[in-house]
């Protein structure tokens, strides 16, 4: 595939996230996607990605991702982004705090036939936990 096809697929993923169209994630994610940084206890493949985002957007209904930079080649797309939200629902065992967060993250996705087949990512989980004043346990999340 070309980097243009992969870049358009990555941008489409952003649109699906914004629309909360998790039932359409299969348009961008392969069913058997390998996530090299899944949330704890996440199911493998697309099911784990969908479940995570359903939980995350329930906990942070106003969550927004803002791409800062995007780099692509014929196989992969890497995105640096800022993610923001307000903790309004339970998240990974943490009661809502009403606090907001703003952290940076990055993701690299490998594509085949216009779909993500592998994903690597890192987000400032410590910064998120500190901004929300979460204590005890760890907070993990997957991003797009």
Secondary structure, DSSP 4 states (H G I P E B T S, - for coil): --HHHHHHHHHHHHHHHHHT-GGGGGGTEEEEEEETTPPTTPPSHHHHHHHHHHHHHHHSTT-EEEEEEEEE-SSEEEEEEEEEEE--S-BTTBPP---EEEEEEEEEEEEETTEEEEEEEEE-HHHHHHHHT--SS-------
